[in-house]
């Protein structure tokens, strides 16, 4: 991920405000928020998966409590629209 780190540093050195962007993540894995939203979408298609649904909602809730960039990431991946469709 050196290219990613380099890009982040370049943006920061240019004065770009990255405060609403999640800049840390696992190497080749989507962020926990993105995974939970994708799993939520799948679970919404299966009425028998209520327990798993609650687990994914808890992950999204916990992540969104951490900071604004995580809430924005959840929103950009459709979490709020999916919540209202439940």
TATAMO-V314389 format. One record per residue. N is the residue number from 1. RES is the residue in one small letter. PHI is phi in whole degrees, -180 to 180 (* if undefined). PSI is psi in whole degrees, 0 to 359 (999 if undefined). D_CENTER is the distance of its C-alpha to the mean C-alpha in Angstrom with 1 decimal. Layout:
BEGIN
{{N;RES;PHI;PSI;D_CENTER} {N;RES;PHI;PSI;D_CENTER}}
END
This chain:
BEGIN
{{1;x;*;21;18.9} {2;x;-61;325;21.7} {3;x;-65;322;21.3} {4;x;-65;313;17.7} {5;x;-61;319;19.1} {6;x;-63;317;22.1} {7;x;-63;318;20.3} {8;x;-62;315;18.4} {9;x;-63;321;21.8} {10;x;-64;316;23.5} {11;x;-61;316;21.3} {12;x;-63;318;21.9} {13;x;-67;337;25.6} {14;x;-90;2;25.8} {15;x;83;15;24.5} {16;x;-73;132;21.2} {17;x;-81;110;19.1} {18;x;-105;16;15.7} {19;x;-67;340;14.9} {20;x;-103;18;12.2} {21;x;-125;132;10.4} {22;x;-75;116;8.4} {23;x;-105;353;11.5} {24;x;-112;144;11.4} {25;x;-166;170;10.2} {26;x;-73;156;12.4} {27;x;-48;285;15.0} {28;x;-112;31;14.6} {29;x;-122;142;11.6} {30;x;-64;154;8.1} {31;x;-61;155;5.5} {32;x;-55;323;5.7} {33;x;-63;314;2.7} {34;x;-63;315;3.9} {35;x;-60;316;7.0} {36;x;-64;319;7.3} {37;x;-65;317;7.2} {38;x;-64;318;9.5} {39;x;-66;322;11.6} {40;x;-59;316;11.9} {41;x;-59;317;13.3} {42;x;-66;319;15.7} {43;x;-68;330;16.7} {44;x;-65;339;17.6} {45;x;-82;351;20.2} {46;x;-127;107;21.9} {47;x;-64;337;23.6} {48;x;-82;359;24.6} {49;x;-101;31;21.1} {50;x;-59;319;20.8} {51;x;-63;315;20.5} {52;x;-64;322;17.6} {53;x;-59;315;16.0} {54;x;-64;324;16.4} {55;x;-62;316;14.9} {56;x;-67;320;11.6} {57;x;-62;323;11.8} {58;x;-65;319;12.7} {59;x;-61;313;9.7} {60;x;-63;317;7.5} {61;x;-60;311;10.5} {62;x;-62;316;10.9} {63;x;-65;318;7.6} {64;x;-69;337;8.2} {65;x;-73;341;11.7} {66;x;-69;308;11.3} {67;x;-168;170;11.1} {68;x;-62;317;10.8} {69;x;-57;325;8.6} {70;x;-69;324;5.6} {71;x;-66;320;7.2} {72;x;-65;318;7.7} {73;x;-61;318;4.4} {74;x;-62;316;4.3} {75;x;-64;317;7.8} {76;x;-66;340;8.0} {77;x;-101;14;6.9} {78;x;85;13;9.5} {79;x;-59;314;8.6} {80;x;-68;321;11.5} {81;x;-62;321;13.8} {82;x;-69;323;13.4} {83;x;-61;316;14.1} {84;x;-74;345;17.2} {85;x;-89;351;18.4} {86;x;-69;999;18.6}}
END
